[in-house]
Amino acid sequence: MPPHVLERFTNAVSVAVQLSDQIIDGVEQAPTPAYAEHYRAVNASLDRITTGLVKWITSRSYSAYAIPASQVVDELNLMGGISHKAVARLAGIGWQGKSLLIVSPQYGPRIRLATLLTDMPLKADQPVKNKCGTCKECAKACPAAAIKNIRTDDRYATREEALHFSRCVEQTRRFKAKLGINAQICGVCVRACPFGRLRTRLRLAK
């Protein structure tokens, strides 16, 4: 994203949509065609939401700019125009897990994210406490052995601090080539996280 675009805005809004428990629970050692299709559908839903928010904000004489959920500007490093995860962490949607995914207290990492930039004056939320602790379920489940199981109370300074990132990239490329996938995704660590499991959410809700 050109730097001048960011300079125009003072606030960012993070939007999250929950992934289907039934579909995520079907991801065991590799992504399924159902997960790949769901991934694309949720991304499209996020883009519709942020597009609608842009229209709502601009109708009130403010500026807004929606960043697509699945936008990739650097294929080699799998980087988008902005880090949706960084914005979501600062907005209090969840903490940065050992997998580098945002872990929501209610839904775990079973969410997809998009971001909206605006100059509309908004009250900012605050980051939430990291609750990964000694849990290593995502690291144990990772088919690429990419997650280092390193704890942090706040955030990781770099991807490499938490991951053997090249292993993750290589594994998702292999998955993309499988019949019915055609997306650089995995989902195994998403399924493994205890905070995302329905029974965990029900217990926390009591």
MILO-787894 format. One record per residue (C-alpha): chain; x negated, y negated, z negated. Coordinates in Angstrom, 2 decimals. Each point is the difference from the previous one (the first is absolute). Layout:
! MILO-787894
> A / X / Y / Z
...
This chain:
! MILO-787894
> A / 0.00 / 0.00 / 0.00
> A / -1.40 / -3.45 / 0.87
> A / -1.14 / -1.85 / -3.17
> A / 2.11 / -3.05 / 0.84
> A / 3.17 / 2.09 / -0.39
> A / -0.80 / 0.74 / -3.66
> A / -0.91 / -3.63 / -0.65
> A / 3.55 / -1.11 / 0.80
> A / 1.60 / 1.93 / -2.84
> A / -0.09 / -0.19 / -3.78
> A / 1.89 / 3.17 / -0.97
> A / 0.34 / 3.61 / 1.04
> A / 3.01 / 2.25 / -0.48
> A / -0.47 / 3.75 / -0.24
> A / 2.81 / 2.23 / 1.23
> A / 0.16 / 3.70 / -0.88
> A / 2.31 / 2.73 / 1.29
> A / 0.23 / 3.37 / -1.74
> A / -0.88 / 3.11 / 1.98
> A / 2.31 / 3.00 / -0.01
> A / -0.73 / 2.44 / -2.82
> A / 1.25 / 2.90 / 2.12
> A / -2.38 / -0.82 / 2.83
> A / -3.00 / -0.74 / -2.21
> A / 0.55 / 3.21 / -1.98
> A / -0.35 / 1.86 / 3.30
> A / -3.55 / -1.30 / 0.45
> A / -2.24 / 2.67 / -1.50
> A / -3.39 / 0.37 / 1.68
> A / 0.71 / -2.21 / 3.01
> A / 2.53 / -2.52 / 1.31
> A / 3.10 / 1.43 / 1.63
> A / 1.74 / -1.26 / 3.16
> A / 2.89 / -1.08 / -2.26
> A / -2.38 / -2.12 / -2.07
> A / -1.54 / -1.55 / 3.12
> A / 3.43 / -0.99 / 1.31
> A / 1.07 / -1.29 / -3.42
> A / -3.23 / -2.01 / -0.26
> A / 0.79 / -1.74 / 3.29
> A / 3.65 / -0.57 / -0.95
> A / -0.89 / -1.56 / -3.37
> A / -2.58 / -2.26 / 1.64
> A / 2.68 / -1.16 / 2.45
> A / 2.37 / -0.62 / -2.92
> A / -2.61 / -2.08 / -1.79
> A / -0.56 / -2.08 / 3.11
> A / 3.73 / -0.66 / 0.30
> A / 0.11 / -1.11 / -3.64
> A / -2.93 / -2.40 / 0.32
> A / 1.35 / -1.37 / 3.30
> A / 3.29 / -0.69 / -1.76
> A / -1.81 / -1.72 / -2.84
> A / -1.88 / -2.21 / 2.45
> A / 3.31 / -1.12 / 1.51
> A / 1.46 / -0.66 / -3.45
> A / -3.03 / -2.01 / -1.16
> A / -0.36 / -2.03 / 3.20
> A / 3.72 / -0.84 / -0.10
> A / -0.82 / -1.81 / -3.24
> A / -2.70 / -2.11 / 1.65
> A / -3.01 / 2.00 / -1.23
> A / -2.52 / 1.94 / 2.05
> A / -0.45 / 3.77 / -0.12
> A / -2.01 / 2.65 / 1.80
> A / 0.70 / 3.74 / -0.10
> A / -2.90 / 2.44 / 0.19
> A / 1.08 / 3.36 / 1.45
> A / -0.06 / 3.01 / -2.28
> A / -2.16 / 2.11 / 2.28
> A / -2.13 / -2.63 / 1.70
> A / -3.62 / 1.12 / 0.50
> A / -2.55 / -2.53 / 1.24
> A / -3.07 / 2.16 / -0.65
> A / 0.49 / 3.60 / 1.15
> A / -3.43 / 1.13 / -1.18
> A / 0.55 / -1.10 / -3.60
> A / 3.80 / 0.28 / -0.02
> A / 0.48 / -3.61 / -1.02
> A / 3.02 / -2.21 / 0.60
> A / 0.34 / -3.74 / 0.29
> A / 0.41 / -0.18 / -3.76
> A / -0.15 / 2.56 / -2.80
> A / 3.61 / 0.82 / -0.82
> A / -1.30 / 1.95 / -3.00
> A / -1.93 / -2.97 / -1.39
> A / 3.07 / -2.22 / 0.25
> A / 2.22 / 2.68 / -1.56
> A / -2.41 / 0.43 / -2.93
> A / -0.06 / -3.73 / -0.71
> A / 3.79 / -0.13 / 0.32
> A / 0.41 / 2.65 / -2.68
> A / 1.55 / 2.69 / 2.18
> A / -2.53 / 2.47 / -1.34
> A / -3.65 / 0.60 / -0.79
> A / -2.82 / 1.17 / 2.25
> A / -0.28 / 3.75 / -0.45
> A / -3.05 / 2.19 / 0.39
> A / 1.15 / 0.74 / 3.55
> A / 0.00 / -3.79 / 0.62
> A / 3.75 / 0.18 / 0.54
> A / 2.31 / -2.25 / -2.00
> A / 1.64 / 2.04 / -2.76
> A / 3.40 / -1.30 / -1.03
> A / 1.09 / 0.83 / -3.56
> A / 3.36 / 1.14 / 1.38
> A / -0.92 / 1.63 / 3.31
> A / -3.70 / 0.72 / -0.22
> A / -1.72 / -0.40 / 3.38
> A / 3.19 / 1.07 / 1.80
> A / 0.45 / -3.45 / 1.52
> A / -0.95 / -1.86 / 3.16
> A / -0.91 / -3.67 / -0.05
> A / 0.22 / -3.13 / 2.10
> A / -0.94 / -3.61 / -0.68
> A / 1.53 / -3.38 / 0.65
> A / -1.97 / -3.28 / -0.22
> A / 1.81 / -3.23 / -0.75
> A / -0.35 / -3.54 / -1.27
> A / 3.30 / 0.27 / -1.87
> A / -0.60 / -0.71 / -3.72
> A / 0.44 / 3.26 / -1.87
> A / -0.60 / 1.22 / -3.55
> A / -2.79 / 2.56 / 0.05
> A / 0.24 / 3.38 / -1.71
> A / -2.94 / 1.54 / -1.84
> A / -2.01 / 3.19 / 0.59
> A / 0.97 / 3.04 / -2.07
> A / -2.27 / 2.15 / -2.13
> A / -1.81 / 2.87 / 1.68
> A / 1.36 / 3.30 / -1.36
> A / -2.03 / 2.58 / 1.95
> A / -2.15 / 0.73 / -3.03
> A / -1.64 / 3.42 / 0.11
> A / 2.47 / 1.40 / 2.56
> A / -1.76 / 1.54 / 2.99
> A / 2.89 / 1.59 / 1.88
> A / -0.56 / -2.03 / 3.17
> A / -3.71 / 0.84 / 0.00
> A / 0.71 / 3.70 / -0.45
> A / 2.57 / 0.02 / 2.79
> A / -1.96 / -2.00 / 2.60
> A / -0.68 / 2.31 / 2.99
> A / -3.12 / -2.00 / 0.88
> A / -1.40 / -0.16 / -3.56
> A / -0.16 / -3.74 / 0.61
> A / 1.29 / -1.31 / -3.35
> A / -2.82 / -0.45 / -2.51
> A / 2.22 / -0.09 / -3.12
> A / -1.54 / -3.27 / -1.20
> A / 2.02 / -1.95 / -2.57
> A / 0.64 / -3.73 / 0.12
> A / 2.02 / -2.30 / -2.22
> A / 0.55 / -2.57 / 2.72
> A / -1.09 / 0.69 / 3.58
> A / -2.86 / 1.51 / 1.97
> A / -2.58 / -2.41 / 1.41
> A / -0.30 / 2.04 / 3.21
> A / 1.67 / 3.00 / 1.59
> A / -3.16 / 2.01 / -0.44
> A / 0.12 / -0.47 / -3.77
> A / 3.15 / 2.14 / -0.09
> A / -0.25 / 2.10 / 3.16
> A / -2.30 / 1.77 / 2.37
> A / 1.86 / -2.11 / 2.53
> A / -1.47 / 1.58 / 3.12
> A / 1.32 / 3.39 / -1.13
> A / 3.49 / -1.44 / -0.32
> A / -0.19 / -1.59 / 3.45
> A / -1.28 / 3.18 / 1.63
> A / 2.71 / 2.10 / -1.63
> A / 2.81 / -2.31 / 1.07
> A / -1.34 / 0.03 / 3.55
> A / 0.17 / 3.79 / -0.01
> A / 3.55 / -0.15 / -1.30
> A / 0.95 / -2.54 / 2.68
> A / -0.98 / 2.50 / 2.69
> A / 2.34 / 2.67 / -1.36
> A / 3.23 / 0.69 / 1.88
> A / 2.83 / -2.32 / -1.03
> A / -2.11 / -2.41 / -2.08
> A / -1.56 / -2.68 / 2.28
> A / -0.73 / -2.28 / -2.96
> A / -3.13 / -0.39 / -2.09
> A / 1.62 / 1.17 / -3.24
> A / -0.39 / 2.62 / -2.70
> A / 2.42 / -0.29 / -2.93
> A / -1.48 / 2.78 / -2.13
> A / -1.12 / -2.35 / -2.80
> A / 3.37 / -1.76 / 0.20
> A / 1.74 / 3.28 / -0.78
> A / -2.46 / 0.97 / -2.74
> A / 0.31 / -3.12 / -2.17
> A / 1.97 / 0.77 / -3.20
> A / 1.48 / -3.51 / -0.04
> A / 1.75 / 0.73 / 3.28
> A / 1.61 / 3.27 / -0.98
> A / 3.72 / -0.24 / -0.59
> A / -0.11 / 1.80 / -3.35
> A / -2.64 / -2.49 / -1.21
> A / 2.16 / -2.94 / 1.06
> A / 3.02 / 1.48 / -1.76
> A / -2.03 / 0.46 / -3.20
> A / -1.30 / -3.58 / 0.15
> A / 3.54 / -1.31 / 0.56
> A / 1.30 / 1.54 / -3.26
